């Protein structure tokens, strides 16, 4: 299955090195990447039942209150009086918890970016905005990549992004398991509907599995993934691509014919009457 990697004039390095840059999501241009919307899913009756059956759930609350000097007795004494206190203060507890959940949601992007990197590809090869934003104003190239050839033994979720008007709703109190895993995937693969034109396909990687380079002073660590040559099926020149870039890529494909002889070289051309990019063979 082919998806497309938009690249600027430095995209020649992808062909030369057979490496793709994998990016932590907090380096993307969307500040709402990997930002869920946690819901308050703690009805009063459920919490009262948990006091009886799972009192350890409330030990962190007890420890916080002891630390802050709001309670001085034992944990058993705290639990004995907790149902009455909970019923009396539930509305305030709910309000404060919602505020904390919202704060924590906004921290998720940076937290996830310490461990995960994402390869972002696109379904269409001729998106005018994508060529403008990510391929150096149509001066770069687009690589048609066979995603089944990328990643090899590395495990990580992949798939098309879903575009919504609301952030992904999650229940932060779910225990580890299938339901929690589904919530994580939903957050990873949900973006604002404003980005719908990108028709994004993404593959998620553990940063620890990737090739990394220590940054120069003031720069961030860069992460890369080696790919086999047959992962590259097409290279499309932008309608404003310089002759020097096109010549360099043609020469590299010809020079390494045994490695790159299967690659189809194509070019973008502006349609004579419509707002449309035509993709034609590079004759």
N, C-alpha and C positions, 0 to 999 in steps of 0.2 A: 504494500500500500504506500503510495507516494504522498508525502506532505512537503511543504516548501519552507526553506530557510532563507529569509531575506537578509542580505549582507551588503555592506558598503564596498568601496574599492579595495579595502583590506580583506575582502572575502577570498582573494587569491590564496591567502594563507591556509584557508580550509582545505583547498585542493593540494597545496604544496605539502602541508604537514599531516593531512588526514586527521585533523582534530577539530572538535566542536567545543566552543566555550559553553560551559554550564554555569548558570547564574543564580546566586541566592536571591530569593524573591524580593528582599528589601532593596535591591538594586534596580528593580524594574521601575517604569515610569508611572505605575498605578499605585497610589498610596494605600489602596484598599485591598491589595493582594493578601490572600490568606487571612482575612479578617472576618471572623464569624460574628453572629449575633446571638449571644447566649440568652436563653429564656429562663425565667424563674419558674422552676418546676418542683416546688417544695410546698405543696398544700399543707395547711395546718394539721389536718388529720393524719397525714403521712408522717410528719415530723413527730407528732405525739406517739404514734405507733413505734417509730424508731427509737424513741426514748426507752421504751419497754424492751424491744427486741435487739436493738443495735446501739447500746449506749456509747460504745467507743467512737461512734461517728461524731459525737459532740465533745470528745476530749480536746481537740484543738480550740474549741470555743472556751472551754474551761481553762485551758492553759493561757490563752490570751487574756482572760479576765483576771486570773491570778497575777500574771505579769504586770497588768495595768493597775493592780491594786483594787479591782472591783469585786473580788471574791477571795476569801481567806481560808475557807474550809477544805475538806477532802473532796475528791471526785465523787464519791458515793453521796455525800451530802449535797453536792451540786446537782447531781442527777435527780435526787429525791425532790428537790424544789423546782426543777427545771420546767415541768409541765405547766405549773401555775404561772411562772414567769414568762414562759413562751406565749401562752394565751393572752397575757396582758400586754406584751410588747411585740406581738407578731406583725402588726402593721408597720411599725418602725423598722423591725428586722427585715421585712420584705423590701422596703424602700431603700435601706442602706445596702442590702445585698445586690439589688439591681444596679446601684451606682458602682459598686465594686466589680460586678461582672462586666459592665461597660468599659471600665478602666482596663481590666484584664484582657478584654477582646482587642483593644488597641495595642496591646503589647505582644500579641500573638505573632505578628509579622516578623518582628525582630527575633523573637525566640525561635521560630521555625527556621529562620535564615542562618542560625548557628549550626544547623544539622543538615538541611536539605538544599539542593540546587535543582533548577528546572530548565529543561531544554524546551524552548517554545518554537513551534512550527506553525504553519498556516495551511489551510485547505486550498485556497485559490492561489495560483501563481501570477495572476494579472490584476491584483487589487491596486488601484491607483493610490489610495492612502498608504497602503503598506509599502509600496515602492518609495513613496515620498518620505515616510517616517523612518524606515529601517534600512533602506538601500540607497542612502546618500542622494535623495532627490532624483532617483532614477538613473544615477550614475554608477550604481553598483551592479550586483548580480543576485540571482536567486538559484539556490541549489534544490533540485528535486531529489529528496532522500527517501529511500526505502526504509521505513521505520522498523521493519522486522529484522533488519540487519544491524540495528543500533542497540548498544547496551550489553549484548552478549549475555554473560553469566550474571550480570548485575541485576538485582531485583529492585523493583520500584513500580508504583502504579503509573498507568498511562491511559490516555483517552482524550476525547474532545471536551472542550470547556463548555459549560452551560452558562448562558447569559440571563441574568435576572435583574429585576428592579430592586429587590431586597437582598440583603446579605443572607448567607446560609444560616438558618436557625439551628442551634444545637442545644442539647441538654447537658450541661457540664457535670451533672451528678450521675450520669450513666456509668456503670462499672465497666472495666476492661472487657472486651468481647466483640462479637460481630456488630452489635448496634453502635458501639463507640467507634469501631473501625469505619463503618459507613458514614458516620458524621465527619470523621477526619477527611475521608475522600470527598465528601460533599463540599467541604470548605476549600480543599485544594483545587477543585475543578469548577468552582463557581466564580464568575466575575460580573461586574456591572454591565447592564444591557448596553451602555454607551460604547462598549468595546466589541459589539456583536460583529462588526464588519471584519474583524480579524479572523473569525472562524478558526480559532486556535486549537491546535493539538499540542498536548504537553506530556512530557515524560519526566518523572521525578526520580532524583538520585540522592543517595547519601553522599555528602561532601567527602566523607572519609574514604569513599571508594574511588575518588577521582584523582587525577594528576593535579597537583597544586604547585604554585610558584610563590615564593615569598615576595611581597610587594616592595617596590621602591618606597622611599620615605614619602608618606602622605597618601599612598595608594592602598587599595584593598587587595586581599589575596585573590588570585585568579585561578579558576578551576577549569580543567579540560578533560575531554573524553576522546580517546582514540577510536576511530571508526575504520572499518574495512573499506577498501576502494569501491567494492560493488554496492556499498550503501549509497553512493552518489550515482544517480541514474540520469540526471539532466543538469545542465547549467544554462541559465537564461540570462542574456545580456540586457541591461536596462536600455531604454530608448535614448538615454543620454550618455551611455557608457563611452568612455574615452577609447580611442583606437589602441592606445598603449596597453590598456587593461585587457581588451579583447585579444590582442596579439599575444600577450603573455600567457593567457589561459589556453589559447589554441596551441601555442608552442609547447606548453607543459603537457597537454593531452597527447600531442603528437610524439613528444620526446619519450613519454612513458606509456607507449601504446599498449604494451602488454598489461599494464595496470589500469589504464583509463580508456582503452579502445572502445569500451561499451557505452561510454557517456555520450548522450545526445546533446549537441550544442544548438541552442536556440536563441532567438532574439525577440525583444519586444518592439512593436511598431505602433505608433498612434493611428487609430482608425480615422479614415478621411472624413467621416460624417458624424460619428457618435463619440460620446465620452467613453471610450473603450480602448484597452490595450490588446492588440492582436499578438499572438505568439507564433512565430514562423521559424522554419529551419534556418540555421545560420549558414547561408550559402557563401 
